[in-house]
Amino acid sequence: MISPQQLKNEASGIVSKYAKSSNTKGFIQIANTLIPYTLLFYLALKSTTDYYWYTPALIFLLALFIVRVFMIMHDCGHNSLFQTPLLNKIFGFITGVIVGMPQYVWAQHHNFHHSTNGNWSKYRGPLSTLSIDEYRRLSPRKQKIYRYTRNILFAPIGAFMYFIFNPRFNWLLGSIKYIYHVLDRKIRNWHTPIQTISEKYHSRHWANSRQYWHMFANNIVLISLWVILSNTFGAAEFFSVYIISLSIAGAAGIIIFTIQHNFDSSYASDDEHWNYYKAALDGTSFLDFPVIANWFSADIAYHHIHHLSARIPNYNLARCHKEYSSWFNGVTRIRLQDIPDAFKYILWDTSALKIISVKQFEQQALVR
């Protein structure tokens, strides 16, 4: 396996070779994803009244395509799916609406993850992983809650909150707070321009006006589609298919992302010891999944390559890995049957600079 320093020295050559986007390949992926997605959504909605015994199978297939839609949105956020930035923006927005996520805002947070991958002082992953000291300070009851809410079975609930509830709630709550701020300041000082008042408003829900207006557009388009489709197919039928399929797909996404960084002895540094290339090798897993699973997840299984450079589009990840496979033979491999075990690693050992399980933490406590 290549060392972090060797990888750093060779990275520019690998990236220049494989970080080449193609509009043709991008459009092919859009077509072979959004067309089946639309058809399956229609069939699933129709089946709820006419052929309801097909509904579960259709929802499951729909959820698989939603995973792929999300992965395409993810690539658009890295400006890697298409060669043309405008196409990445357009289809990033469209796929963001489909999965219920304001894509531009999500991409800003996700790019922060890439720039700090392996530095757990700055980013703790989707599980908000606690350090062993933070966990130790919790009461027994809160420790129990922490363990239970990080259980893989909670993934669908987390997906509902992450993809359906939070983006709507945060936008509405933030908008209400903003309107109140403007009205309150305007009443107190009528002569102050609204633009001046707006510039002094800071929200924890968005970083700047561009993020807000992207959230605004995403929610307006999505809620409008909710109304149209509910009136067309029935609110109960539409939301049943929509919520269940998106929650299943979102759960799969949360599980995939978690086990790509939370696994036995995963590299988890602090600010002082952080090394970007060591994180790509030791803090990122290679998901040894079946071909069909890789297709639906747009080859995100080759996550070590993705964290070498996010500019490498998904359709180049597998080829890059195969060419340099001897360099990455030490990257942790996780198969489908390994997922439940990988999900047990939910604590950050700040002294050993790695991720451990609660069982390992308890064993350490007994030794001491």
C-alpha positions in Angstrom: 0.0 0.0 0.0 1.2 3.5 -0.8 2.2 5.8 2.1 0.4 9.1 2.7 3.5 11.0 1.6 3.9 9.0 -1.6 0.2 9.5 -2.4 0.6 13.2 -1.9 3.5 13.2 -4.4 1.6 11.2 -7.0 -1.8 12.8 -6.4 -1.5 15.5 -9.1 -0.8 13.0 -11.8 -3.8 10.8 -10.8 -6.1 13.8 -10.6 -5.0 15.3 -14.0 -5.7 11.9 -15.6 -9.1 11.1 -14.1 -10.6 14.4 -13.1 -12.1 14.8 -16.6 -15.8 15.5 -16.8 -17.9 14.7 -19.9 -21.2 16.3 -20.8 -22.1 13.2 -22.8 -21.6 10.9 -19.9 -23.4 13.3 -17.6 -26.4 13.4 -19.9 -26.4 9.6 -20.2 -26.5 9.3 -16.4 -29.3 11.9 -16.1 -31.3 10.0 -18.7 -30.8 6.5 -17.3 -31.7 7.8 -13.8 -34.4 10.4 -14.1 -36.5 8.6 -16.8 -36.8 5.4 -14.8 -37.3 7.4 -11.6 -40.2 9.3 -13.1 -41.8 6.1 -14.5 -41.5 4.2 -11.3 -43.0 7.1 -9.3 -46.0 7.2 -11.6 -46.4 3.4 -11.5 -46.1 3.4 -7.7 -48.7 6.1 -7.4 -51.1 4.3 -9.7 -50.6 1.0 -8.0 -51.8 2.4 -4.6 -55.4 2.4 -5.9 -55.4 -0.2 -8.8 -52.7 -2.7 -8.1 -51.7 -2.2 -4.5 -50.0 -5.6 -4.3 -47.2 -4.2 -6.5 -46.8 -1.1 -4.4 -44.1 -2.3 -2.0 -41.9 -3.6 -4.9 -42.3 -0.4 -6.8 -41.5 1.7 -3.8 -38.3 -0.3 -3.2 -37.2 0.1 -6.8 -38.0 3.8 -6.6 -35.9 4.1 -3.4 -32.9 2.6 -5.3 -33.3 5.2 -8.0 -33.6 8.0 -5.4 -30.2 6.9 -4.0 -28.8 7.3 -7.5 -30.5 10.7 -8.0 -28.8 11.8 -4.7 -25.4 10.6 -5.9 -25.8 12.5 -9.1 -26.8 15.6 -7.1 -23.6 15.0 -5.1 -21.4 15.0 -8.2 -23.1 18.2 -9.4 -22.2 19.8 -6.1 -18.6 19.0 -6.8 -19.0 20.4 -10.3 -17.8 17.0 -11.6 -20.8 15.4 -13.4 -20.7 17.8 -16.3 -17.8 19.7 -17.9 -20.0 22.8 -18.1 -20.5 24.5 -14.7 -24.0 25.7 -15.8 -25.2 22.2 -16.4 -24.0 21.1 -12.9 -26.0 24.0 -11.4 -29.1 23.2 -13.4 -29.2 19.5 -12.8 -27.9 20.0 -9.2 -31.0 22.0 -8.5 -33.4 19.6 -10.2 -32.0 16.5 -8.5 -31.9 18.5 -5.2 -35.7 19.1 -5.6 -36.2 15.4 -6.2 -34.5 14.3 -3.0 -35.8 17.3 -1.0 -32.4 18.9 -0.4 -31.4 22.5 -1.2 -28.4 21.3 -3.3 -26.3 24.5 -3.2 -26.5 24.8 0.6 -25.9 21.0 1.0 -22.9 21.2 -1.3 -21.2 23.9 0.7 -21.5 21.8 3.9 -20.3 18.7 2.1 -17.3 20.5 0.5 -16.3 21.4 4.1 -16.3 17.7 4.9 -14.0 17.1 2.0 -11.6 19.8 3.0 -11.4 18.5 6.6 -11.8 14.7 6.0 -10.3 12.8 8.8 -10.1 15.9 11.1 -12.7 15.0 13.7 -12.1 18.2 15.6 -13.9 20.0 12.7 -16.4 17.5 11.4 -18.0 14.6 13.3 -20.0 12.9 10.4 -23.8 12.3 10.1 -23.9 10.6 13.5 -22.3 13.6 15.3 -19.9 11.2 16.8 -18.8 11.9 20.4 -15.3 11.7 21.7 -14.7 9.2 24.5 -14.4 12.1 27.0 -17.7 13.6 25.9 -19.4 10.2 26.1 -17.8 9.5 29.6 -19.3 12.8 30.9 -22.9 11.8 29.9 -25.2 10.3 32.5 -26.0 6.5 32.1 -29.4 7.5 30.6 -27.9 9.8 28.1 -25.2 7.3 27.1 -28.0 4.8 26.5 -29.9 7.3 24.3 -26.7 8.1 22.4 -26.2 4.4 21.6 -29.8 3.7 20.6 -30.0 6.8 18.3 -26.8 5.7 16.5 -28.3 2.3 15.9 -28.7 1.3 12.2 -32.4 0.8 12.7 -32.9 4.5 13.4 -31.6 5.4 9.9 -35.1 5.7 8.2 -36.1 8.1 11.0 -32.9 10.1 10.6 -33.5 10.1 6.8 -37.0 11.5 7.3 -35.7 14.3 9.5 -32.7 15.0 7.2 -34.4 15.0 3.8 -38.1 15.8 4.4 -38.5 17.7 7.7 -35.4 19.7 8.4 -35.0 21.5 5.1 -38.6 22.7 5.2 -38.6 23.5 8.9 -35.3 25.4 8.9 -36.3 27.5 5.9 -39.7 28.4 7.4 -38.3 29.1 10.9 -35.4 31.1 9.5 -37.8 33.1 7.3 -40.1 33.9 10.2 -37.1 35.0 12.3 -35.9 37.2 9.4 -39.3 38.8 8.8 -39.6 39.5 12.6 -36.1 41.0 12.6 -36.9 43.4 9.7 -40.3 44.4 11.0 -39.0 44.9 14.6 -36.0 47.1 13.5 -38.1 49.0 11.0 -40.7 49.9 13.6 -38.0 51.0 16.0 -36.3 53.1 13.4 -38.5 53.9 10.5 -35.9 55.7 8.5 -33.4 52.8 8.4 -33.4 51.2 4.9 -34.6 47.6 4.8 -31.4 46.6 3.0 -29.3 47.9 5.9 -31.5 46.0 8.3 -31.2 42.8 6.3 -27.4 43.1 6.1 -27.2 43.1 9.9 -29.3 39.9 10.2 -27.3 36.7 10.8 -29.1 33.3 10.7 -27.8 29.9 11.8 -30.0 28.4 9.0 -28.0 29.9 6.1 -24.6 31.5 5.7 -25.5 34.2 3.2 -28.3 35.5 0.9 -27.3 33.2 -1.9 -27.9 30.2 0.3 -31.2 31.6 1.5 -32.5 32.2 -2.0 -31.5 28.7 -3.1 -33.4 27.3 -0.1 -36.3 29.5 -1.0 -36.4 28.3 -4.7 -35.9 24.6 -3.7 -38.8 24.7 -1.2 -41.2 26.7 -3.4 -40.7 24.3 -6.3 -40.9 21.2 -4.1 -44.0 22.3 -2.2 -45.7 23.3 -5.4 -45.0 19.8 -6.8 -46.4 18.4 -3.5 -49.6 20.3 -4.1 -49.9 19.4 -7.8 -49.2 15.7 -7.3 -51.5 15.5 -4.2 -54.4 17.0 -6.2 -53.7 14.7 -9.1 -53.2 11.3 -7.3 -54.6 12.0 -3.8 -52.7 13.4 -0.8 -52.6 10.0 1.1 -51.4 8.1 -2.0 -48.8 10.7 -2.9 -47.3 11.2 0.5 -47.3 7.5 1.3 -45.2 6.8 -1.7 -43.1 9.9 -1.4 -42.3 9.7 2.3 -41.6 5.9 2.4 -39.4 5.8 -0.7 -37.4 8.9 0.3 -37.0 7.6 3.9 -35.7 4.3 2.6 -33.4 5.9 0.1 -32.2 8.4 2.7 -31.5 5.7 5.2 -29.4 3.9 2.6 -27.5 7.1 2.0 -26.9 7.7 5.7 -25.7 4.1 6.2 -23.4 4.3 3.2 -21.9 7.6 4.3 -21.5 6.5 7.9 -19.6 3.3 7.2 -17.3 5.1 4.8 -15.8 7.0 7.8 -17.0 5.1 10.9 -15.4 1.7 11.1 -13.0 -0.2 13.3 -9.8 1.9 13.9 -10.8 4.5 11.3 -8.3 7.4 11.2 -9.8 10.2 13.3 -7.3 13.0 13.9 -7.3 16.3 15.7 -6.1 19.6 14.3 -2.5 19.0 15.3 -1.9 15.6 13.7 -4.2 15.8 10.7 -3.0 14.6 7.3 -5.3 14.8 4.3 -3.7 11.9 2.5 -3.6 9.7 5.5 -7.3 10.3 5.9 -8.0 9.2 2.3 -6.1 6.0 3.0 -6.9 5.1 6.6 -10.0 7.2 7.4 -12.1 6.2 4.3 -13.3 2.7 3.5 -13.7 0.9 0.2 -17.2 -0.6 0.0 -16.8 -4.0 -1.7 -20.4 -4.1 -3.0 -22.0 -6.0 -5.8 -22.0 -4.4 -9.3 -25.7 -3.6 -9.1 -25.3 -1.8 -5.7 -22.4 0.2 -7.2 -24.6 1.3 -10.1 -27.3 2.6 -7.9 -24.8 4.4 -5.7 -22.9 5.8 -8.6 -19.6 4.0 -7.6 -19.4 6.0 -4.4 -18.0 2.7 -3.0 -14.6 3.9 -4.3 -14.6 6.5 -1.6 -10.9 6.6 -1.1 -10.6 7.7 -4.7 -13.3 10.3 -4.2 -11.5 11.7 -1.2 -8.3 11.8 -3.1 -10.0 14.4 -5.3 -13.7 15.3 -5.4 -13.1 16.6 -9.0 -13.0 13.0 -10.3 -16.5 12.2 -11.6 -18.3 9.1 -10.4 -17.9 7.4 -13.9 -14.1 7.5 -13.5 -13.7 6.3 -9.9 -13.7 2.5 -10.6 -11.2 2.9 -13.5 -8.9 4.9 -11.3 -9.1 2.4 -8.5 -8.4 -0.5 -10.8 -5.3 1.1 -12.4 -3.8 1.9 -9.0 -5.3 -1.0 -7.1 -1.9 -2.1 -5.6 -1.6 1.3 -4.0 -4.9 1.0 -2.2 -4.9 -2.7 -1.2 -4.6 -1.6 2.5 -7.7 0.5 2.5 -10.4 -1.0 4.7 -12.9 -3.1 2.7 -16.5 -3.3 3.9 -18.9 -5.8 2.4 -22.7 -5.8 2.7 -22.6 -8.3 5.5 -20.1 -6.1 7.4 -22.4 -3.1 7.6 -24.1 -3.9 11.0 -20.7 -4.4 12.6 -19.2 -1.2 11.1 -22.1 0.8 12.6 -21.0 -0.1 16.1 -18.0 2.3 15.9 -19.5 5.5 17.2 -16.8 6.9 19.6 -13.7 9.0 18.8 -10.6 8.0 20.7 -8.8 11.3 20.8 -5.6 9.9 22.2 -5.3 7.0 19.8 -6.6 9.1 16.9 -9.1 6.5 15.8 -12.8 5.5 15.9 -13.7 2.8 18.4 -16.8 1.0 19.6 -18.6 1.4 22.9 -17.5 -2.2 23.8 -13.8 -1.2 23.1 -14.3 1.9 25.3 -15.7 -0.2 28.1 -12.8 -2.6 27.9 -10.4 0.3 28.1 -12.1 1.5 31.2 -11.8 -1.9 32.8 -8.0 -2.0 32.1 -7.6 1.4 33.7 
